[in-house]
Amino acid sequence: MNESNKHIAYLSYIRAFACIAIIVLHTYTMEAMYYRSEISVASYAVTSCVAYMMMWAVPCFVMVTGALLLDTDKEISLKRLYGRYILRIFVVLIVFTVLFTISDIIYDKEKLSVIGVIKRIGYKLYSGTSWAHMWYLYLIIGLYILLPAFRALVKGFGLKELWYLLAVYFVFNSFIPMINQFSEAKIGFYITTNSIFPFYLIMGYMLSNNLIKLNMKLSVLLFLLGEAAIIIISILGIKNNSSDAVTLLGNYSFVPVVITSIGVFGIFRNLRLNNPNKFILLVDKLSFGIYLVHLGFLRYGIKSELINPYEKGGNIFIFVIALIVFGLSFLLTFLLRLIPGVKKLL
């Protein structure tokens, strides 16, 4: 396998494992929230801790996007950007907002007029208040809209300027917010681009092109340090009922989450994937669809109280539920892609 194929293979592995990690994250988060009043503090802490340890998944998805779409050798015209990339996500956003809204109305047995249903769909679509995981589609559309600027930036900047940009994003959108969360006096300095995700986008590009070189040992070290910090802070935060700690742990800009995400990307970047697993590559291909549909199984399964995992083995059984949800989502996505036209969306 040539270097180009190796490059694509390791990115596929990242997306596949990130897809599974997101399902684990959502499963543990939703189970912990639903049964919070019925379980001990210790059980709640373990469940929440596992969820927080999976926070690297979305940043890695964004880093893969940066690795692929910020590649200056790849031509992406405005026509292609809007006609292919943005249009696809926008159509998916509309379709699944409609499906999720109608399914909730049916499940909750609400009696709404056709106009009432249309108004609710329009409101949820406009305000981004559909199912929780749909926020990612709004994020991707925003990053795509700014993609020409980011591409021009990485093409025109030298290595020092790129390092400077990453440092600015990290300090102002990761480090300072963490300090502000625990400090009585908030730092007044800020930059107008108050999102960490451009950092991940550019970081993915730099790591994939060896502009930042992380060997396997350093990547593993970053991963272990980040996860260790997340575990310690989550346990102490829940034990002391610290809302500040919980707020930070659920934020993709939290320093340990940033460190862990870079470590995960670096680990896969250093793997020798001469013969990529076909199942992993298939999961990668289906990952977008799996992400979209998986919450349906969780949402209605938990609300229907089909199984209380804390009565069947606790946190270990929650992991089994996550695997079942992954399997069902994988199968549903695979079948949906057999429908003409759906494959281009999912």
ChimeraX attribute file (.defattr): number of C-alpha atoms within 10 A of each C-alpha:
attribute: neighborCount
match mode: 1-to-1
recipient: residues
	/A:1	10
	/A:2	7
	/A:3	9
	/A:4	8
	/A:5	13
	/A:6	18
	/A:7	17
	/A:8	14
	/A:9	24
	/A:10	24
	/A:11	24
	/A:12	22
	/A:13	22
	/A:14	23
	/A:15	27
	/A:16	23
	/A:17	17
	/A:18	24
	/A:19	25
	/A:20	20
	/A:21	21
	/A:22	22
	/A:23	26
	/A:24	23
	/A:25	24
	/A:26	21
	/A:27	27
	/A:28	25
	/A:29	18
	/A:30	18
	/A:31	21
	/A:32	23
	/A:33	12
	/A:34	13
	/A:35	15
	/A:36	13
	/A:37	10
	/A:38	11
	/A:39	13
	/A:40	10
	/A:41	15
	/A:42	12
	/A:43	16
	/A:44	24
	/A:45	19
	/A:46	19
	/A:47	24
	/A:48	26
	/A:49	23
	/A:50	21
	/A:51	23
	/A:52	23
	/A:53	23
	/A:54	22
	/A:55	26
	/A:56	27
	/A:57	27
	/A:58	20
	/A:59	27
	/A:60	28
	/A:61	23
	/A:62	24
	/A:63	30
	/A:64	27
	/A:65	22
	/A:66	26
	/A:67	23
	/A:68	18
	/A:69	21
	/A:70	25
	/A:71	18
	/A:72	13
	/A:73	8
	/A:74	10
	/A:75	10
	/A:76	17
	/A:77	10
	/A:78	12
	/A:79	9
	/A:80	12
	/A:81	16
	/A:82	17
	/A:83	11
	/A:84	12
	/A:85	16
	/A:86	19
	/A:87	15
	/A:88	16
	/A:89	19
	/A:90	16
	/A:91	12
	/A:92	18
	/A:93	21
	/A:94	15
	/A:95	11
	/A:96	17
	/A:97	22
	/A:98	19
	/A:99	12
	/A:100	17
	/A:101	19
	/A:102	17
	/A:103	14
	/A:104	15
	/A:105	14
	/A:106	12
	/A:107	10
	/A:108	9
	/A:109	9
	/A:110	10
	/A:111	10
	/A:112	12
	/A:113	9
	/A:114	9
	/A:115	9
	/A:116	11
	/A:117	16
	/A:118	15
	/A:119	12
	/A:120	18
	/A:121	21
	/A:122	15
	/A:123	13
	/A:124	17
	/A:125	19
	/A:126	11
	/A:127	9
	/A:128	16
	/A:129	14
	/A:130	20
	/A:131	17
	/A:132	10
	/A:133	15
	/A:134	17
	/A:135	13
	/A:136	15
	/A:137	17
	/A:138	15
	/A:139	12
	/A:140	18
	/A:141	19
	/A:142	12
	/A:143	20
	/A:144	19
	/A:145	15
	/A:146	12
	/A:147	20
	/A:148	16
	/A:149	12
	/A:150	19
	/A:151	18
	/A:152	12
	/A:153	15
	/A:154	18
	/A:155	13
	/A:156	11
	/A:157	12
	/A:158	11
	/A:159	13
	/A:160	9
	/A:161	13
	/A:162	18
	/A:163	17
	/A:164	12
	/A:165	15
	/A:166	17
	/A:167	13
	/A:168	15
	/A:169	22
	/A:170	21
	/A:171	15
	/A:172	20
	/A:173	23
	/A:174	24
	/A:175	16
	/A:176	18
	/A:177	20
	/A:178	21
	/A:179	13
	/A:180	14
	/A:181	15
	/A:182	12
	/A:183	10
	/A:184	8
	/A:185	9
	/A:186	12
	/A:187	11
	/A:188	7
	/A:189	7
	/A:190	12
	/A:191	10
	/A:192	6
	/A:193	11
	/A:194	12
	/A:195	16
	/A:196	21
	/A:197	21
	/A:198	21
	/A:199	23
	/A:200	29
	/A:201	25
	/A:202	26
	/A:203	26
	/A:204	28
	/A:205	23
	/A:206	22
	/A:207	20
	/A:208	23
	/A:209	13
	/A:210	11
	/A:211	13
	/A:212	15
	/A:213	15
	/A:214	19
	/A:215	13
	/A:216	16
	/A:217	13
	/A:218	14
	/A:219	24
	/A:220	19
	/A:221	15
	/A:222	23
	/A:223	24
	/A:224	17
	/A:225	16
	/A:226	22
	/A:227	25
	/A:228	15
	/A:229	16
	/A:230	25
	/A:231	21
	/A:232	11
	/A:233	19
	/A:234	26
	/A:235	20
	/A:236	15
	/A:237	18
	/A:238	19
	/A:239	13
	/A:240	10
	/A:241	13
	/A:242	13
	/A:243	12
	/A:244	13
	/A:245	20
	/A:246	18
	/A:247	13
	/A:248	22
	/A:249	26
	/A:250	15
	/A:251	16
	/A:252	22
	/A:253	25
	/A:254	22
	/A:255	23
	/A:256	28
	/A:257	28
	/A:258	24
	/A:259	21
	/A:260	30
	/A:261	28
	/A:262	25
	/A:263	28
	/A:264	21
	/A:265	29
	/A:266	26
	/A:267	22
	/A:268	18
	/A:269	25
	/A:270	15
	/A:271	13
	/A:272	12
	/A:273	17
	/A:274	13
	/A:275	9
	/A:276	16
	/A:277	11
	/A:278	9
	/A:279	10
	/A:280	17
	/A:281	18
	/A:282	14
	/A:283	21
	/A:284	22
	/A:285	16
	/A:286	23
	/A:287	22
	/A:288	16
	/A:289	24
	/A:290	26
	/A:291	22
	/A:292	20
	/A:293	20
	/A:294	24
	/A:295	21
	/A:296	16
	/A:297	16
	/A:298	19
	/A:299	16
	/A:300	14
	/A:301	13
	/A:302	18
	/A:303	10
	/A:304	9
	/A:305	10
	/A:306	9
	/A:307	14
	/A:308	15
	/A:309	19
	/A:310	17
	/A:311	9
	/A:312	11
	/A:313	10
	/A:314	16
	/A:315	20
	/A:316	12
	/A:317	16
	/A:318	22
	/A:319	19
	/A:320	14
	/A:321	19
	/A:322	23
	/A:323	16
	/A:324	13
	/A:325	24
	/A:326	23
	/A:327	14
	/A:328	16
	/A:329	24
	/A:330	21
	/A:331	13
	/A:332	16
	/A:333	23
	/A:334	19
	/A:335	12
	/A:336	15
	/A:337	16
	/A:338	10
	/A:339	10
	/A:340	8
	/A:341	10
	/A:342	14
	/A:343	15
	/A:344	10
	/A:345	14
	/A:346	20
